[in-house]
């Protein structure tokens, strides 16, 4: 089993920064440039979104980036081609996850997808619409066979019993969705403090990273005070929307969050 994600989080000891980017955005071949810029500016984990025409959990900013990426011609096959050498220096130590939905993965071929993800050096998967029953009975063994982590999502409405079950099934970390809305919604993070405190007091087996609504230093630091780190998505995509220079835009955005 590949333990890179768990090792990165354990070594960091808090304030883990996981940044989401959309494959094929802003340009078809942007992904390695984006990943390099994120690493240079102290991102610990990169979550690469595989664009899909019906992304259930994504808000308008990420939906728009998916539409642009699809119009640019991005496909899963192209993404694997682009990623095939990314583990060579300077990107060797990054944690890298693929985030997407079951439909395009099934069309590609689930086992083929897992095999190729592992071969290019991907560490794990986030597939929000893969139910736990199907994971346990059909897909989990394939994911495990290829040494990939699988990260489940929990929300403020998830029962303690189910949180513990999803924690048991997950590896790498548990994704704590800060609200039940889609990504990019401007949530008042104070509303989720009770929920994050509850997760912290459960002493789960996996580290917890908080996502949805993390957009600036205040929301990042608040999330990190209750969890092992936070996931930044829509706010970073917004920073790239008008960017002429990916490297400069990434540096400006991440330095506004980590103060470096």
N, C-alpha and C positions, 0 to 999 in steps of 0.2 A: 504493500500500500504506500502510495506517495503521501508523505506527511509534511510537505513543504508549508502548506497553509498553517497547520497547527504550530509548526516550529517558528514561523515568522511571528505569529501572535504571541507565543510564549516568550520569545526573545525580546519583543517590543515592550512587554509588560504595561500595556495600556496605550490609549491614544492611537490605536491602529487606524490608518486611513485607507479605506477601500474606495476606489473611484471608478464609477461606471462610465464607459464610453460605448458608442454604437459603431460596430464594424461597418466600414464603407462611408463613414461620415467624418468630416465634412466632404471629403473626396473618396472615391472608390479605394484608393491605395493609401489612405491616411493612417492606417492602424499602427504600423511600426513607429511612425513619427510621433503619434499621440502617446504610445506606450513609453517611448524613450523620454519624452517631455515629462510624463507623469513620474517616472522613476527618478529623473534628475531633480525633481521638486518634492521628493520624499514621500510619494505614495508607496504604500506597502503591498497592496493587493490591487490588481486591476480586474474589473468585471467587464468583460466584453459582451455587449448585447448583440445578439444575432437578429437582424431586422425581420419583422414579421408584419403582415398586413392587418392582423387583428390582435394586438397586444393587450390582453385583458387588464393587466395591473398597471399599465403605463399611462401617465398623464399626457397632456397635449405636447409638451416639449419633447419628450422621448418619442412619442408617436410621430411627430414631425421629423425627427432625426431618422427614424426608421423609414419613413416615406422617401426622404431624400436618398438614403442609402440604397433602397430598393430601386429607385429611379436611376441611381448611379450604376446599377448592375450587380450589387452585392449578393452573393449566394454563400451557402455553407461551404461548398467546394472551393470557391475563391478564397474564403477566409482561411481555410486550412492551407491552401497554397501560400498565402501571405505569411502565415505563422510558422512555416516549416523550419526556418532557421532562427527563430527568435530567441532560443535558449543559448545561442552563442553570445559572448560578451558584446555589448555591455548589459544586456537584459537578462542575464542568466539567473539572478537571484530573486526576481519578482515572483510573487504569487499571482497566478492567472486563472480566472474562472470564466466559463462561458455561461451566459444567461440567455434563456430563450424559452420557446414554447414547444409543446409536444408535436404539433402538426408538422412543421417543417423537418423536425428531427426524425419523425417516423417516415416521412417521405424520402428522406436521405437514406434511411436504414439505421435502426437504433444501434445495433452492434457495430456496424461500420463507423457510425458517428463516434461512438465511445473509443473504438480502436484508434481512429485517426486523431482524435483529440489527445489521447495519451501519447501517441507517436510524436506529435509536434511539441509536446511538453506542457500541455494544459494540466492544471492541478485538480480541477473539480467543476461541477455543474450546478446551476440553479435553474430549475424548470418548474415554475410556480403552479402549472396546471397538471403536474404528474401527481395523482392521488397516492396517499400512503399505501392503500391496499395493493394497487398495481405495482408500486415500488417494491413492496415486500414480496409479492408473489411472482413478478415477472421481470421487472427492469433493474431492481437493486442488485441482484446477483451479477448481471452483465456489467453494471457500473463498477462493482467491486472487483470483478475479474480483470478489468483493465486499470485497476489501481487509482480510480478517480474518487475524490470526495464528492458527496452530494449534500447540499445544504437545503434544509426545509425552512419555510417561513412560518412565523407565528405572529398573531395580532393581539391587540388588547382584549378581544372577545374570545380568544382561544382559552379553553378550560385548562386548569392545572394538570389534569390527567393527560390531556392531549399534548400539552407542551412537553411533558415528561416523555411521552411516547415519541414525539417528533425529535426531541433531543437525543433519544436513544438511537433513532434511525439515522440521524445526521452525523457527518464527520467534517472536520475542518472548523466549522462554527455553526451557530444557530442564528438565523436572520430574524431579528425582532423588528417587524414593521411597526412604525410608531403610531399609525392610525389605520383605520379601515378604508381610507380613501385611496385614490391612485397616486402614483409618484408625482412629485412636483407641486402638490397642493400646499398652500402656505399655512401649515398648521401652527397653532400656538403650542410650542413644545412643553409648556408647563402642564398641559392637560395629560401628558403621558408619563409624568414623573412617578405617579403611583404604580403604573403598569411596569415601568422599568425597575422600580424598587422591588416590586413583587418578583420579577424575574431574578434579580440579584439575590434575593433571600431564598430562592429555590435551590441555589448551589448546583446548577446544572453541570453535566459532565463536559459539555462543549463551551468554549468561549462564546460570548454574545456580541454581535455587531448590530447596531441600530441603523435602520434605513428609512427613507421617506421623510422629507421635510428638513434634511440636513443641508443648509445652504450657506452658512457663514460661520465665523469663528465661535459666536455665542452658542449656536445650535450644536456645533461639533463638540465643543467643550462640555456642554450640558449632557449630551448623549454619552460622552466618554467618562463622565463622572459616575454613571450608573452601569456602564458596560465596558467591554474590552476595546471598543472602537466604534467607528461610524462609517456609513456608506453614503457617498455623495454622488448623486446622479444628475437630476435635471439642472441643478445650478451650474455644473461643469459643462453640460451640453449647451446651456445658454451662453456661457463664456466663449464657446467655440463658434456660436452662430454667426457673429459678425467679425470673427477673427481673420485677419489676413495672414497672421503668423501664428501657427499652432504653438510653437515653443514659447513665444512671448506671452500669449494669452494664458497658457497653462501656468507659467511662472507667476504671472500677476494674480491669477485666481487662487492658486494653492498658497501663495505667500500671504494672502489675505486671511487664510484659515489657520495655517500653522505658524504664522509670524516669522517665517524665515525667508 
